[in-house]
Amino acid sequence: MVLFVTGLCHRRCWYCPLSEERAGRDDAYANDRPVEGPEDLLAEARLMGALGTSITGGEPFLVPDRVARFCRVLKEAFGKEHHVHLYTGIAPTAEMLAPLAGLVDEIRLHPPQEDWARIAGSPYARAITTARELGFSVGIEVPALKGLPDLAEILPLVDFLNINELEWGGINADEMRKRGFELVDDIHNAVKGCRRWAKDLPHRKKVHWCSSRYKDAVQLRERLKRIAARTARPFDEVTMDGTVICGVIEPGGPPAPGRLGLPEGSYEVCGDAIELSPKALRRQAKRLPGKKYIVERYPNRGVVVEVIPL
Ligand code: SF4
């Protein structure tokens, strides 16, 4: 589960991938669900059968009490084996890290690009040592930008270095254009050519490349599949991508499935519509009155992907 704890951040990275809806707002989300209190994050974690949580933002250390409270709720509900990692753009001190010991398993530091050339003498190197002494796993996670090879110096101190393919979107589009960057193609939001900076890093076991396509195609799909497996109704069809397909009848009046001859348990009344198996609807479309269509959407009545009128 991705737990976005706040959209507030003290930094102004030109490549910041946050959306306009989230940047600068002190709101929390568990995946796409707004979080008002612990019950919301538990509901989302249970819905997707989360095995771990990624704490992100904004800057989580701007809301340390909230982070500690949310992590405590997760660990109490799912046990200490529920793995929690936390991203931060600052170099946290021992005083900041100590309250999270036992609640967060791993710290992922995001040093600013301008610090990479002198990373070994930066506060981030000290934060790595401090975090390790307190028992955290520690890694660096940064976008693919010029200067990546400078981070080789810090590799002996960390457990891993994750490099994310630079992504176009959210509030960074103008900055990308200003720097002459282009999209890799019309479908993906990866920035063309950014991989060349990662290639200059010495090839070491600790270095991992995370492509934008992997994040979309694999991470998102796996999350959808987990939610679909827990929420799909017996008549829904779950696709390989984790989306859910069902048939919909809008009778144009109060729904009366019994009068339409639909067997009990083969449908659900949702507002003014009746939802049923897409196959059953296709078979009977001619005899059934009203507006009829097949809808494909994200699980748990999420975003609509496609509507096919019948
Ligand atoms: S540290 Fe992260 S959230 Fe803050 S401005 Fe940079 S990229 Fe955006």
Boltz pocket constraint, residues with backbone or C-beta under 6 A from the ligand:
constraints:
  - pocket:
      binder: B
      contacts: [[A, 8], [A, 9], [A, 10], [A, 11], [A, 12], [A, 13], [A, 15], [A, 16], [A, 17], [A, 18], [A, 57], [A, 58], [A, 59], [A, 89], [A, 110]]
      max_distance: 6.0
